[in-house]
Amino acid sequence: MIPYGGSMGTGLLSEAMKHVKKGTLTRMAKEHGYSHALPFAKEIVSHPEKYTEKARKKSQFLVNIQKK
């Protein structure tokens, strides 16, 4: 049972995903020689000084949702 009358599709994650421009991190990963976005996101999180703020935020978001 979902508390507070919500359904499975409505949650914080789905609301956050509405505002994400899809495919940009994947495109950046492929440009840098990665086949998937997650390893590239972990690289950005471990070396944030080399990347833009937008790339850092997208990467941190991806790493955070993969932990669940």
Buried (B, 14 or more C-beta within 10 A) or exposed (E): EEEEEEEEEEEEEEEEEEEEEEEEBBEBBEEEEBEEBBEBBBBBBEEBEEBEEEBBEBBBBBBEEEEE
